[in-house]
Amino acid sequence: MKTSQETILILGATGKTGRRIAQRLQAAGVPVRLGSRGATPAFDWEDQSTWAAALDGVHAVYISFQPDLAVPGAVETVQAFTDLAVRSGIRKVVLLSGRGEVEAEHAERVVQNSGVDWTILRASWFCQNFSEAHFLEPILEGQLALPVGNIAEPFVDVEDIAEITVAALTQPGHANQLYELTGPRALTFAEAVAEIARETKRPIDFVAVPPDAYRQALEQAQLPAELIDLVLYLFTTVLDGRNTPVADGVQRALGRPARDFTDYVRRTAASGAWDVEQ
């Protein structure tokens, strides 16, 4: 890897992608600034006064917007941040985008029109949602209930996203490229859960529930209304079959096939993430 002594800012540095990207860059000896509320200097998407210090002296940035590019105001926020980043001397932007989201495509255009080198990672749903997010607890309890039917999704391994991001930030050949990132095959949520059940040798069921019932369950769990709206949007709009086809972004970016969901399941099961305390 060609390393650089210039600092790279990783936004969402404690998230699924950001954490892995930062670890890979640090292991390669690349100076990294972590972009999160708990970092020094702190970075908060909701507090623009934190942005300038995070960008000071940085030559490249990985943008992972929280909670999602689909939320109201996200595109305007990304626009404001990108404008400031360019004025601050940023020369490279890598944006994590969402496959099948109109709002995410608007954010992509913000980066594409920034006047600096850009790489866009338009990703499908993450494999790691089953082990590092809201799906984990239901899987440990033996039943995952979601408002999605027999729709197949080509889940992408976050390790692939991290590897591509590091390459885009440190190596030539990725400037002004849009990579659509998926796994090598599409699975329904029921099929994905069945693979986890087989590997962990535990009974785990998948149950499709109506969106209204799922909304009521989230309301009973006292989730914020805007988060509930986002979750229902992602399940009922993005997961409507539009994203089922497999894309070749991982192959284009890395010169190898994408990691398969089965590989993720075996690796995760071996890590103990799905172990249930007896």
N, C-alpha and C positions, 0 to 999 in steps of 0.2 A: 504494500500500500504506500502511495506517495503521501507522506504526512506534511503538515504545514504548522508553522509556529504561530499562525494567526488564529485567534480564538473563534470558536463556533458556538453560537447560542442555540440551545435545544429547549424549545418551549414544550410544556407538558412533560417536564423531565422526570416526573414521578409516575407517569402513565405507562400503559402497556408498551407503546412504541418508544417514547422518549427515554425511558429507563434503559432499554436495550441499546438504543443508539448511543447514548452517553457512555455506557459501559464499553462498547466496542471502540469508540473514539479514544477514550481514556487509555484503554489497553494498547492502542496503537501509538500512544504518546502525543495525541492531538490535544491542544488546550481546549477545554470545554467550559462554557458557562451554563449553569443549570437555570432554566427559566421556570420558576414555581414560586408560590407564595412563601414557602419556607426557606427559599434560597437567599444568599447574600450576594448582590442586591436582590431584593424580592421582585418578582414579576407577577402582576395580576391583570388578567384581561379586563376586569371591571374597573381598574384604576389606572387611567392613562398616565398619571404622574409617575408610575413605576417604570414606564417603558424606556425612557431615555437612558437611565442608568444601566439597564440590562443590555442595551444596544451599544453602549460606549466601548469603542475599541474592537468591536466585533466585525468580522468580514463576511460571515455567512450565517444563515439562520434556518432552522427547521421549525416550521409552523404547524402545530397541532392545536386546533381551536377547541376549547371546552365550553359547554358540554358537546356541541355538535354544530357544524356549519348550517344545519337546517333551522336553528332557533332564530326567532326574529331579531334583527339587528346584527347578526353575525357578519354578514357581508360588509356592512358599513364599518364594523370594528376592524375587520381584516384590512379594509382599504386604508383606514387611518393608521394602523400599525405599519403597513407596507410603505406608505408614503413617508412616515418617520424613519423607517429603516433605511430607505434609499437616501434620504437626506443625511442620515448618519454615516453613510459610506458603505453600506452593505453591498456586496457584489454578487451574492448568490442566495437564492431562496429556494427551499424545498418545501412544498405544501402537501400535507396529508389531506386528501379529499375523499369524499364518499361516493361510491358507485350508485348511480341511479337517483341522485338527489339534485334537483334543479338548482336549489340554493347553493349547493357545493360547486356546481359548474359556474355560477356567478362569481364565487370567490376565486375559482381558477382563473377567470379572465382578469381579475384584479392583479394577480401575480404575473400573468402573461403580459400584461400591459405596463408592468412596473419599470421597464427599461433596463433591468439587470438580468443576468442569467437565471433561469428558473428550471426546476424539475417538478412535475406534478405526479403524485402517487394516488391514483384513483382506486381505492381499495374496496373490496367486498367485505362482508362481515368477517370478523376475526375468529379463528379457531379458539383463541384464548378467552373468548367470552364464556366458554364452558368451564373455565378453570380459574379465572381471575376477575370475574365480574358477578353480576346479579344472578347468573345461572348457577353459580357454584353451590350455594346453599341448598336450592331445591334438588340438585343432583345428589348431594350428600344425603339428603332426606329421602331420596328414592323416587321422586316424581317432579318432572319439569313440565309446567303448564304454561302455554304461551298462546297468544291470539294469532296463530299462523297455521294454515292447513298444509296440504300436500305440495308445498312449493319447495323446489330444490334451490340451494344456495351453494356456490363454489367457495366455501370458507377458505380464507387466506391465512397462512401462518405468519404471525407477527415477526418471527425471526427472519422471514424473507423481506418484510418491509424494512426492518432494521438494517439488514445487509445492503439492500438497495440504497437506502438513505445515506449510509456511510460512503458507499461508492460515489453517489451523486455529489456529496459534499467534499470529497477528497481526491477524486480521480477525474480525468478528462473523459469526454464521450457521452456525458449525460445532459449537457446544456440544452435547454429548450425542448425537452422530451416530456411527453405525457405517457406514463406507464399505467395501463389498466391492470390491476393486480388481483388475481384470483388463485385459488388452488387448482389442481389439475382435473378435478371432477366435481360435479354438483351433487349434494346430498340434501334430502329433506331433514328437518330437525329430528323427526322420528328415527331416521336412519343414523344420524349423528349420535343421538342418545343411545341407540342400540349398540353402536361400536364401543362407546364408553362402557356400557354394561358388560359387554363380552370381555373386554380387556380387564376390567376391575373385578369380574366374576361376582357381580352384585345385581339384584333385580332393580332396574331403573326404568321407569315408565315415562313416556311422553304423552301429554294430553293436550289436544287442541281445544281452546276455549273461545267463546265469542268475545269480540272486542269490548262490548259493554260490561261483561262480567269481569274481564281483566281490569278495566278501568275502575270498577267498584273495589276490586281487591287492592289496587294501588292506592285508592283513596282511603281505604281502611287502614293501610299501612302508613298513612299520613305523609305520602310523598308530595312534594310541591306540585301545584297544578301545572306549571310550565314544564316540569319534567315528565309528568304523566302524558301531557299532550305530545311531547317529543317522542316518547316511547311508542305511543299508539300510532303516530305518524310513520315511524320507521317500520313497524310491523305491518300496518295495513296499506301503506303506499309503496315503500321501497321493496318490501317483500311481496310483490304481486306477480312475480315471474319475470319481470323485466331484466333481472340480473342473473338469471339462471345460466346463460351461455358462458362458457369458459373463455378467458382472455389470455393473451400471450405475454403480458407485461413482464413477468418474472423472467421468462426465457430471453426476452429482448434485453433486459437490464443486466442479467447475470450470466447469460450464456448457458443456463442449465434449466431443467424443469422446476416448477414450483414444488415445494414440499407438500406431501399428501396428508390428508386429514388423519389417516391411519398412523402415519409417522408421528404426528402430534399426539395422538391418543396414547401410543406406546411410550413416548418420552414423558408425557405428563403423568401417566399412571406410575411409571418407575420413580418419578420424583416424590410420590406420596401425596400429591395435591388432592386426590380423591379418596384418600384413606379415611375410613370412618372409625372414630374412637370406640372401642368396645367397653 
